[in-house]
Amino acid sequence: MAQDEHKFVLLYLHSRNHPFTSPFCKDTLCSEVVVQFLDANFMSWGGFADRGEGLRLATTVQPTTFSFCAVVARSSEGSLVVVQKMEGPVTPEELVETLQTTLEEQGLASADKRVREEEKRRVDIRLRQEQDAAYAASLQADQEKALKPEKKPQHQDNANPNTKDIQILVRFPNGERKERFFSRGDKIEAIFKFIDSLGLLELGTNYRLVSSFLEKYTVLIK
């Protein structure tokens, strides 16, 4: 279809020596009804079938006899597509009727194609809108997250002293060690009870806190 005027192209290949060529040109192509119909509905192109561009096109459309006319168009990939062929002797009325039928059939096909293209266009627009909306929502969430002050974890030094654990290491005279965590709110008697519960000491044994490092205390037992 000629893109500028949205018309199909009527291709005519001229064979000078074929007996049907002269009457076709004189009686059919030059007929007033054919001329008017072609001017209104087609872009027309003609060439010699045995030379130049006409020969190249003849190789593509492959006429089997003459006279030869074809309705051609370009595919979406850019290649030449033969929509309809008219070969051999044909009257003006037969030519116009064939061309009219071709236009009607292709018009329906073109209408269906336009509907499909329009539907595809609407789907593409809807997808782009959804993608844009999702991107905008994600961008807004990132911006809000960036503006929201980050809550820093409280240092252990600011923790409730009644809930903070203290590690107690008990070192016995025989070199054995025992460890346990106590709450800062526990009394010293809790440590003594723990040591006594181990059953490793004799009565009257003395306890002494000998060192501390980062909230880890050592109780030396003598």
C-alpha positions in Angstrom: 0.0 0.0 0.0 1.4 3.4 -0.9 2.1 4.9 2.5 1.6 8.6 1.6 -1.9 8.2 0.2 -2.8 4.9 1.9 -3.5 3.2 -1.5 -2.5 -0.1 -2.9 -0.2 -0.2 -5.9 -1.3 -1.7 -9.2 1.7 -3.2 -10.9 1.7 -3.6 -14.7 4.5 -5.6 -16.4 4.7 -5.0 -20.2 5.8 -7.8 -22.5 6.3 -6.2 -26.0 6.2 -9.4 -28.0 3.3 -11.1 -26.4 0.1 -11.2 -28.6 -2.2 -10.2 -25.7 -0.2 -7.1 -24.8 -1.5 -4.7 -27.5 -5.2 -5.3 -27.1 -4.9 -5.2 -23.3 -3.2 -1.8 -23.4 -5.5 -0.4 -26.1 -8.9 -1.8 -25.0 -8.5 -2.3 -21.2 -5.8 -0.1 -19.7 -6.8 2.9 -21.8 -10.5 2.4 -21.1 -12.1 5.5 -19.4 -13.7 3.4 -16.7 -10.5 1.7 -15.8 -8.5 5.0 -15.9 -11.0 6.7 -13.6 -11.1 3.7 -11.2 -7.3 3.5 -11.0 -6.9 7.2 -10.4 -9.4 7.1 -7.6 -8.2 4.0 -5.8 -4.7 3.0 -6.7 -1.2 4.2 -7.2 -0.1 2.7 -10.6 3.4 1.6 -11.7 4.4 0.0 -15.0 7.6 -1.3 -16.5 9.1 -3.7 -19.1 9.1 -7.3 -17.9 12.5 -8.0 -19.5 14.7 -5.1 -18.4 15.6 -2.8 -15.4 13.3 -2.5 -12.4 10.5 -4.3 -14.3 12.7 -7.4 -14.7 13.6 -7.3 -11.0 9.9 -7.1 -10.0 9.0 -9.9 -12.5 11.5 -12.1 -10.7 9.6 -11.4 -7.5 6.0 -11.7 -8.6 6.7 -14.4 -11.2 4.1 -13.9 -14.0 3.0 -17.0 -15.8 1.6 -15.2 -18.8 0.8 -11.8 -20.2 -0.8 -9.4 -20.0 0.1 -9.2 -16.3 -1.2 -6.9 -13.5 -0.9 -7.4 -9.8 -2.1 -5.5 -6.7 0.9 -5.3 -4.4 1.7 -3.8 -1.0 4.6 -3.7 1.5 4.6 -6.0 4.5 5.5 -4.8 8.0 9.0 -6.2 7.4 9.3 -4.2 4.2 9.1 -7.0 1.6 6.8 -6.9 -1.4 3.5 -8.8 -1.0 1.3 -9.8 -3.9 -2.3 -9.2 -2.9 -4.0 -10.2 -6.2 -2.8 -11.2 -9.7 -4.6 -10.7 -13.0 -3.1 -12.5 -16.0 -4.0 -13.0 -19.6 -6.8 -11.3 -21.6 -9.2 -9.4 -19.4 -12.0 -6.8 -20.3 -12.3 -3.4 -18.6 -15.3 -4.6 -16.6 -13.6 -7.8 -15.4 -10.5 -5.8 -14.4 -12.5 -3.2 -12.4 -14.7 -5.9 -10.8 -11.6 -7.8 -9.7 -9.9 -4.7 -8.3 -13.1 -3.6 -6.5 -13.4 -7.0 -4.8 -9.8 -6.9 -3.8 -10.3 -3.5 -2.3 -13.3 -4.6 -0.3 -11.6 -7.7 1.0 -8.5 -5.9 1.9 -10.5 -3.1 3.4 -12.0 -5.6 5.9 -8.6 -7.0 6.6 -7.2 -3.6 7.1 -10.1 -2.7 9.4 -9.4 -5.8 11.5 -5.7 -4.9 11.5 -6.5 -1.4 12.7 -8.7 -2.7 15.4 -5.9 -5.1 16.6 -3.3 -2.3 16.4 -5.6 0.0 18.4 -6.2 -2.7 21.0 -2.4 -3.3 21.3 -1.8 0.4 21.6 -4.3 0.7 24.5 -2.7 -2.3 26.2 0.7 -0.8 25.8 -0.5 2.5 27.2 -2.1 0.8 30.2 1.0 -1.2 30.9 3.2 1.9 30.8 0.8 3.7 33.1 0.9 0.8 35.6 4.7 0.7 35.4 4.9 4.5 35.9 2.5 4.3 38.9 4.5 1.4 40.5 7.8 3.3 39.9 6.3 6.5 41.4 5.0 4.6 44.5 8.4 2.9 44.9 10.2 6.3 44.6 7.9 7.9 47.1 8.5 5.1 49.6 12.2 5.5 49.2 12.0 9.2 49.7 9.9 8.8 52.8 12.3 6.3 54.2 15.2 8.6 53.5 13.5 11.5 55.3 12.4 9.4 58.3 15.0 9.7 61.1 16.8 6.5 61.9 16.1 5.2 65.3 19.4 4.4 66.9 19.6 1.5 69.3 20.1 2.5 72.9 23.5 1.7 74.3 23.6 -0.8 77.1 24.8 1.9 79.4 21.3 3.5 79.1 19.5 0.3 79.7 17.5 -0.3 82.8 20.0 -1.3 85.5 17.5 -3.7 87.0 17.4 -5.7 83.8 21.1 -5.6 82.7 23.0 -8.9 83.1 26.3 -9.2 84.8 28.6 -12.1 84.2 30.1 -13.7 87.3 33.1 -16.0 87.1 33.8 -18.1 90.1 37.3 -19.4 90.4 37.8 -22.3 92.9 41.1 -23.1 94.8 41.5 -26.2 92.7 41.5 -24.1 89.5 38.0 -25.1 88.4 35.8 -22.2 87.1 32.0 -21.7 86.9 30.2 -18.8 85.2 26.7 -17.5 85.5 24.8 -14.3 84.6 23.1 -12.4 87.3 20.7 -9.5 87.0 22.0 -6.1 88.2 19.0 -6.1 90.5 20.1 -9.3 92.2 21.6 -9.0 95.7 25.1 -10.3 96.6 23.5 -13.1 98.5 22.3 -14.6 95.2 25.9 -15.0 94.2 26.7 -16.7 97.5 23.8 -19.0 97.2 24.9 -20.0 93.7 28.4 -20.8 95.0 27.1 -22.8 97.9 24.7 -24.7 95.6 27.6 -26.1 93.7 28.6 -28.2 96.7 32.3 -27.8 96.0 33.3 -25.8 99.1 33.6 -26.4 102.8 31.8 -24.3 105.3 33.5 -21.1 106.3 35.2 -20.6 102.9 35.8 -16.9 102.1 34.7 -15.1 98.9 36.4 -12.1 97.5 35.8 -10.0 94.3 39.2 -9.6 92.8 38.8 -8.0 89.4 36.3 -6.7 86.8 36.4 -6.1 83.1 33.5 -4.8 80.9 30.9 -5.9 83.3 32.6 -9.3 83.9 33.4 -9.9 87.5 35.7 -12.6 89.0 35.1 -14.0 92.5 38.2 -15.5 94.0 37.5 -18.2 96.6 40.1 -19.0 99.3 
